């Protein structure tokens, strides 16, 4: 925990908890390092779905080349927050209205997920071009394919997006037919730049490099068969974030060096990556008040004000959120202060479900009601994916430090 977050979490009164606390200075430093070790021809886009808070987006602006959005809502939100920054529009199930909005916003790239989507985009892009007096270039497209894992690599990923039956991307058997729709000018308002592939989340740097090289080689072969220049390959995000060790980080230096070797063999190619969680997870904490400590059938429980309706990540990923107990000496109430703890404590929230578990097997021998608990690595896929209205508890406050 950074010192500013530690001090701020302890300074908050009990009625100001739970709260999200973001350290923007730490976020900027992490993003600066990430950008500094990536080669020039690697574009870094932030996947806004990880955490779309406006101050998070703004803090990243100096270090990223653009933002990846996956819905009309994200498109409108990020466009309003950062109107002059490039956007890539990805995700399955894009509606015609969303595509029209993206065309009107001048989206930098479209990641096409299906043949139907390509037809809709081609039609709407042509209609948009006819309906304006402004000379516009073609709409730039990447075809997303659900590719197989590289030979010899069978990673145990936290979240598989491809490599098998999946709603994401095109089946590789469609590749040649999709290419012909560009070589026969079926979509004159579209310009094919390359390929997009995102196979899974939770990959370490060597695995990410193997996927990147395999994807580039597959795309090269496809484009060469059709006599089309391959200019861009997007290898997605999914960089490993280790919730069991908040100090461990994805090896961006190794990854950058590996991508530099791939690019050295291909002087006309650009690679794009779209990390989300791996950029912002470390800058956020969820601070809560300890309401009660109790023992049930020999097991120790600590009940906090809040829960997985605010921080859904541990329930969604099936993990234990790393946490730190911050002692508070003051006890302002006339009734006795609950005290407990042990070698193995489970931290739970206020919801009427046994699934409201934030962390298990925490060594916390001295716990008191009124202490604070700060759950780390809450800067991504946390508040924004949580089921806020269940039991109608108040929403947490949100604080940004180092802004």
C-alpha positions as CSV (number, residue, x, y, z in Angstrom):
1,X,0.0,0.0,0.0
2,X,1.4,3.4,-0.9
3,X,1.9,5.8,2.0
4,X,-0.7,8.4,0.7
5,X,-3.4,5.6,0.5
6,X,-2.5,4.3,3.9
7,X,-2.7,7.7,5.6
8,X,-5.9,8.6,3.8
9,X,-7.7,5.3,4.6
10,X,-7.0,5.7,8.3
11,X,-8.1,9.3,8.2
12,X,-11.6,8.6,6.9
13,X,-14.4,8.6,9.5
14,X,-16.4,5.4,9.8
15,X,-19.4,7.0,8.2
16,X,-17.3,7.7,5.1
17,X,-16.7,4.0,4.5
18,X,-16.6,1.9,2.5
19,X,-14.6,3.9,-0.1
20,X,-12.5,3.4,-3.2
21,X,-9.2,5.1,-3.1
22,X,-7.1,5.5,-6.2
23,X,-3.4,6.6,-6.3
24,X,-3.1,8.5,-9.6
25,X,0.6,9.2,-9.1
26,X,1.3,5.5,-8.7
27,X,-0.9,4.8,-11.8
28,X,1.0,7.3,-13.9
29,X,4.4,5.9,-12.8
30,X,3.3,2.4,-13.7
31,X,2.0,3.5,-17.1
32,X,5.2,5.5,-17.8
33,X,7.4,2.5,-17.2
34,X,5.2,0.3,-19.3
35,X,5.3,2.7,-22.2
36,X,9.1,3.2,-21.8
37,X,10.0,-0.4,-22.4
38,X,7.8,-1.0,-25.5
39,X,9.2,-0.5,-29.0
40,X,8.2,2.5,-31.1
41,X,6.1,0.4,-33.4
42,X,4.0,-1.1,-30.6
43,X,0.9,0.9,-30.0
44,X,-0.5,0.9,-26.4
45,X,-4.3,1.2,-26.1
46,X,-6.0,1.0,-22.8
47,X,-9.1,-1.3,-22.6
48,X,-11.6,1.1,-20.9
49,X,-13.7,-1.8,-19.7
50,X,-11.2,-2.4,-16.9
51,X,-11.9,0.9,-15.2
52,X,-13.7,3.7,-17.1
53,X,-13.4,6.3,-14.3
54,X,-12.8,9.7,-16.0
55,X,-9.8,10.5,-13.8
56,X,-8.3,7.1,-14.6
57,X,-8.7,7.7,-18.3
58,X,-7.2,11.2,-18.1
59,X,-4.2,10.0,-15.9
60,X,-3.3,7.5,-18.6
61,X,-3.6,9.9,-21.5
62,X,0.1,10.9,-21.7
63,X,1.2,7.3,-21.9
64,X,-1.2,5.5,-24.1
65,X,-1.8,5.8,-27.9
66,X,-5.6,5.5,-27.6
67,X,-8.4,3.6,-25.9
68,X,-10.3,0.4,-26.7
69,X,-14.1,0.6,-26.2
70,X,-16.6,-2.2,-26.5
71,X,-20.1,-0.6,-26.4
72,X,-21.9,2.5,-27.4
73,X,-21.9,3.6,-23.8
74,X,-18.2,3.3,-23.5
75,X,-17.8,5.0,-26.8
76,X,-19.8,8.0,-25.7
77,X,-18.2,8.1,-22.2
78,X,-14.6,7.9,-23.4
79,X,-15.2,10.3,-26.3
80,X,-16.6,12.9,-23.9
81,X,-13.7,12.5,-21.5
82,X,-11.0,12.5,-24.1
83,X,-12.4,14.0,-27.3
84,X,-9.1,14.2,-29.2
85,X,-7.8,10.6,-28.5
86,X,-8.0,7.7,-30.9
87,X,-10.5,5.0,-30.2
88,X,-10.7,1.4,-31.3
89,X,-14.2,-0.2,-31.3
90,X,-14.2,-3.9,-30.4
91,X,-16.5,-6.6,-28.9
92,X,-19.2,-8.9,-30.3
93,X,-22.8,-7.9,-31.0
94,X,-22.3,-4.3,-32.1
95,X,-25.7,-2.9,-33.0
96,X,-26.2,-0.8,-36.2
97,X,-26.9,2.2,-33.9
98,X,-23.6,1.7,-32.1
99,X,-21.7,1.3,-35.4
100,X,-23.3,4.5,-36.7
101,X,-22.3,6.4,-33.6
102,X,-18.7,5.1,-33.9
103,X,-18.6,6.2,-37.5
104,X,-19.8,9.6,-36.6
105,X,-17.2,9.8,-33.8
106,X,-14.4,9.0,-36.3
107,X,-13.4,5.8,-34.5
108,X,-9.8,4.9,-35.4
109,X,-10.2,1.1,-35.8
110,X,-13.1,-1.3,-36.0
111,X,-12.5,-4.9,-34.8
112,X,-14.8,-7.0,-36.9
113,X,-16.1,-10.1,-35.1
114,X,-18.3,-11.8,-37.7
115,X,-19.2,-11.8,-41.4
116,X,-22.6,-10.3,-40.6
117,X,-20.9,-7.4,-38.7
118,X,-18.6,-6.8,-41.7
119,X,-21.7,-6.5,-44.0
120,X,-23.4,-4.1,-41.6
121,X,-20.2,-2.0,-41.2
122,X,-19.5,-1.9,-44.9
123,X,-23.1,-0.8,-45.7
124,X,-23.2,1.9,-43.0
125,X,-19.7,3.2,-43.8
126,X,-20.6,3.5,-47.5
127,X,-23.8,5.3,-46.6
128,X,-22.0,7.6,-44.2
129,X,-19.5,8.5,-46.9
130,X,-22.2,9.3,-49.4
131,X,-24.1,11.5,-46.9
132,X,-21.4,14.0,-46.2
133,X,-19.7,16.7,-48.1
134,X,-16.4,16.2,-46.2
135,X,-13.8,14.0,-47.9
136,X,-13.2,11.1,-45.7
137,X,-10.8,8.2,-46.0
138,X,-12.0,4.6,-45.8
139,X,-12.9,3.1,-42.4
140,X,-10.0,1.1,-41.1
141,X,-10.7,-2.5,-40.1
142,X,-9.0,-5.4,-38.3
143,X,-10.6,-8.9,-38.7
144,X,-10.7,-10.6,-35.3
145,X,-10.0,-14.3,-35.5
146,X,-10.5,-17.0,-32.8
147,X,-7.1,-18.6,-33.5
148,X,-5.7,-21.8,-32.0
149,X,-3.1,-21.6,-29.2
150,X,0.5,-21.8,-30.5
151,X,1.9,-25.3,-30.9
152,X,3.2,-26.6,-27.5
153,X,1.5,-23.9,-25.5
154,X,-1.5,-25.0,-23.4
155,X,-1.7,-22.3,-20.7
156,X,-4.0,-22.5,-17.8
157,X,-5.6,-19.1,-18.4
158,X,-7.8,-17.3,-15.9
159,X,-10.3,-16.4,-18.7
160,X,-10.3,-18.1,-22.1
161,X,-11.5,-15.9,-24.9
162,X,-10.4,-18.1,-27.8
163,X,-8.5,-21.2,-28.8
164,X,-11.7,-23.2,-28.8
165,X,-15.5,-22.7,-29.3
166,X,-16.2,-19.1,-28.5
167,X,-18.6,-16.2,-29.4
168,X,-15.5,-14.0,-29.9
169,X,-14.1,-13.4,-33.4
170,X,-14.3,-15.3,-36.7
171,X,-13.5,-19.0,-37.1
172,X,-10.2,-19.4,-38.9
173,X,-11.9,-21.5,-41.6
174,X,-13.6,-18.3,-42.7
175,X,-10.4,-16.4,-43.2
176,X,-10.0,-16.8,-47.0
177,X,-13.6,-15.9,-47.7
178,X,-13.4,-12.8,-45.5
179,X,-10.2,-11.7,-47.3
180,X,-11.9,-12.1,-50.7
181,X,-14.6,-9.6,-49.6
182,X,-11.8,-7.0,-49.6
183,X,-9.9,-8.1,-52.7
184,X,-13.0,-8.1,-54.8
185,X,-14.0,-4.6,-53.5
186,X,-17.2,-5.8,-51.9
187,X,-16.7,-3.1,-49.3
188,X,-15.2,0.0,-51.0
189,X,-15.7,2.2,-47.9
190,X,-13.5,-0.1,-45.8
191,X,-9.8,-0.5,-45.6
192,X,-8.3,-3.8,-44.2
193,X,-5.2,-3.2,-42.1
194,X,-4.7,-6.5,-40.4
195,X,-5.8,-9.0,-37.8
196,X,-6.9,-8.9,-34.2
197,X,-6.6,-11.9,-31.8
198,X,-7.1,-12.1,-28.1
199,X,-7.0,-15.7,-26.8
200,X,-7.2,-15.3,-23.1
201,X,-6.4,-13.4,-19.9
202,X,-3.8,-14.2,-17.3
203,X,-0.7,-14.9,-19.6
204,X,2.8,-14.3,-18.4
205,X,5.3,-12.5,-20.7
206,X,6.8,-15.7,-22.4
207,X,3.2,-16.9,-23.2
208,X,2.1,-13.6,-24.4
209,X,5.2,-13.4,-26.7
210,X,4.5,-16.9,-28.1
211,X,0.9,-15.9,-28.8
212,X,2.0,-12.6,-30.5
213,X,4.6,-14.3,-32.7
214,X,2.2,-17.1,-33.7
215,X,-0.6,-14.6,-34.5
216,X,1.8,-12.5,-36.6
217,X,3.0,-15.5,-38.6
218,X,-0.6,-16.7,-39.2
219,X,-1.7,-13.3,-40.4
220,X,1.4,-13.0,-42.7
221,X,0.5,-16.3,-44.4
222,X,-3.1,-15.3,-44.8
223,X,-2.4,-11.9,-46.3
224,X,0.4,-13.2,-48.5
225,X,-2.0,-15.8,-50.0
226,X,-4.3,-12.9,-51.1
227,X,-1.5,-10.5,-52.2
228,X,-2.5,-7.9,-49.5
229,X,0.0,-6.0,-47.4
230,X,-0.2,-6.8,-43.7
231,X,0.2,-3.5,-41.8
232,X,-1.1,-4.2,-38.3
233,X,-1.6,-7.1,-35.9
234,X,-3.4,-6.5,-32.6
235,X,-2.6,-9.2,-30.0
236,X,-5.1,-7.9,-27.4
237,X,-4.5,-7.7,-23.7
238,X,-4.7,-10.3,-20.9
239,X,-1.4,-9.7,-19.3
240,X,-1.1,-11.7,-16.1
241,X,-2.1,-10.0,-12.8
242,X,-1.3,-12.1,-9.7
243,X,-3.8,-11.5,-6.9
244,X,-1.8,-13.8,-4.6
245,X,1.2,-11.4,-4.7
246,X,0.4,-7.7,-5.1
247,X,4.1,-6.9,-5.5
248,X,4.5,-9.2,-8.6
249,X,4.0,-7.5,-11.9
250,X,3.8,-8.6,-15.5
251,X,7.4,-8.4,-17.0
252,X,6.9,-5.6,-19.4
253,X,10.6,-5.3,-20.1
254,X,10.8,-8.9,-21.3
255,X,7.6,-8.5,-23.3
256,X,8.8,-5.3,-25.0
257,X,12.2,-6.9,-25.9
258,X,10.4,-9.9,-27.4
259,X,8.1,-7.7,-29.5
260,X,11.1,-5.7,-30.7
261,X,12.6,-9.0,-32.0
262,X,9.3,-9.7,-33.9
263,X,9.2,-6.2,-35.4
264,X,12.9,-6.2,-36.4
265,X,12.1,-9.0,-38.9
266,X,9.2,-7.0,-40.3
267,X,10.0,-3.3,-40.9
268,X,6.5,-2.4,-42.2
269,X,4.5,-4.0,-39.4
270,X,2.9,-2.3,-36.4
271,X,1.7,-4.3,-33.4
272,X,-1.0,-3.1,-31.0
273,X,-1.7,-4.3,-27.5
274,X,-4.8,-3.5,-25.3
275,X,-4.1,-4.1,-21.6
276,X,-6.7,-3.1,-19.1
277,X,-6.3,-4.8,-15.7
278,X,-2.5,-4.9,-16.0
279,X,-2.4,-1.1,-16.1
280,X,-4.9,-0.1,-13.4
281,X,-5.4,-2.9,-11.0
282,X,-2.5,-1.8,-8.7
283,X,-3.6,1.8,-8.3
284,X,-6.9,1.1,-6.5
285,X,-7.9,0.1,-2.9
286,X,-11.3,-0.7,-1.4
287,X,-11.3,0.5,2.2
288,X,-14.0,-0.8,4.6
289,X,-14.8,-0.7,8.3
290,X,-14.7,-3.9,10.3
291,X,-18.2,-4.2,11.8
292,X,-17.9,-7.5,13.7
293,X,-15.7,-10.5,14.4
294,X,-17.2,-13.9,15.2
295,X,-16.6,-17.6,15.3
296,X,-18.8,-20.2,13.7
297,X,-18.2,-24.0,14.0
298,X,-14.6,-23.3,14.8
299,X,-14.1,-20.9,11.9
300,X,-13.2,-17.2,12.3
301,X,-15.1,-14.5,10.3
302,X,-14.7,-10.8,10.0
303,X,-17.7,-8.8,8.7
304,X,-17.0,-5.6,6.9
305,X,-19.2,-2.7,6.0
306,X,-19.6,-3.3,2.2
307,X,-18.9,-6.5,0.3
308,X,-18.9,-8.1,-3.1
309,X,-21.8,-5.8,-4.3
310,X,-19.1,-3.1,-4.3
311,X,-16.0,-5.3,-5.1
312,X,-17.2,-8.2,-7.2
313,X,-13.7,-9.2,-8.4
314,X,-13.1,-12.0,-5.8
315,X,-16.5,-13.6,-6.5
316,X,-16.1,-13.2,-10.3
317,X,-12.6,-14.7,-10.4
318,X,-13.0,-17.1,-7.5
319,X,-9.9,-15.7,-5.7
320,X,-9.1,-14.0,-2.4
321,X,-8.6,-10.3,-2.6
322,X,-5.3,-9.3,-0.9
323,X,-5.9,-7.1,2.1
324,X,-4.3,-5.2,5.0
325,X,-5.8,-4.5,8.4
326,X,-5.3,-0.9,9.6
327,X,-5.8,-0.7,13.4
328,X,-8.0,2.1,14.8
329,X,-7.5,2.8,18.5
330,X,-10.6,4.9,19.1
331,X,-13.9,3.1,20.0
332,X,-16.6,5.7,20.4
333,X,-19.5,3.4,21.3
334,X,-20.9,2.6,24.8
335,X,-21.1,-1.1,24.2
336,X,-18.2,-3.5,24.4
337,X,-15.9,-3.7,21.4
338,X,-15.9,-7.1,19.6
339,X,-12.4,-8.6,19.5
340,X,-11.2,-11.7,17.7
341,X,-9.2,-13.1,14.9
342,X,-6.8,-16.0,14.4
343,X,-4.4,-17.8,12.1
344,X,-7.1,-18.2,9.4
345,X,-9.8,-15.5,9.1
346,X,-12.4,-15.2,6.3
347,X,-13.4,-11.6,5.5
348,X,-17.1,-11.3,4.4
349,X,-19.5,-8.5,3.6
350,X,-23.0,-7.6,4.5
351,X,-25.0,-9.5,1.9
352,X,-27.4,-12.2,2.7
353,X,-25.5,-14.8,0.7
354,X,-22.7,-17.2,1.5
355,X,-21.0,-16.1,-1.7
356,X,-20.3,-12.6,-0.2
357,X,-16.7,-13.5,0.5
358,X,-13.8,-11.1,-0.1
359,X,-10.8,-13.1,1.3
360,X,-10.2,-16.4,3.0
361,X,-7.3,-17.7,5.1
362,X,-6.1,-14.3,6.1
363,X,-3.7,-14.4,9.1
364,X,-5.1,-11.8,11.4
365,X,-4.6,-12.7,15.1
366,X,-5.8,-9.3,16.4
367,X,-9.0,-7.9,15.0
368,X,-11.3,-5.4,16.5
369,X,-14.6,-3.9,15.3
370,X,-13.8,-0.4,14.2
371,X,-10.5,-1.3,12.5
372,X,-10.1,-0.6,8.8
373,X,-9.5,-3.2,6.1
374,X,-7.9,-2.1,2.8
375,X,-8.4,-4.5,-0.1
376,X,-5.6,-4.0,-2.6
377,X,-5.6,-4.5,-6.4
378,X,-9.1,-3.0,-6.7
379,X,-8.3,-0.7,-9.6
380,X,-9.8,-2.8,-12.3
381,X,-13.0,-4.9,-12.8
382,X,-14.2,-3.9,-9.3
383,X,-16.9,-1.3,-8.7
384,X,-17.7,-1.1,-12.4
385,X,-18.7,-4.8,-12.7
386,X,-20.4,-5.1,-9.3
387,X,-24.1,-5.7,-8.6
388,X,-24.6,-2.4,-6.8
389,X,-28.3,-2.6,-6.1
390,X,-28.5,-5.9,-4.3
391,X,-29.8,-5.2,-0.8
392,X,-29.6,-1.4,-1.6
393,X,-26.6,-0.6,0.6
394,X,-25.1,2.9,0.0
395,X,-22.6,3.2,-2.8
396,X,-18.9,3.7,-1.7
397,X,-17.3,7.1,-1.9
398,X,-14.6,7.5,-4.5
399,X,-11.4,9.4,-3.8
400,X,-8.5,10.2,-6.1
401,X,-5.1,11.0,-4.6
402,X,-2.1,12.5,-6.5
403,X,-4.3,14.1,-9.1
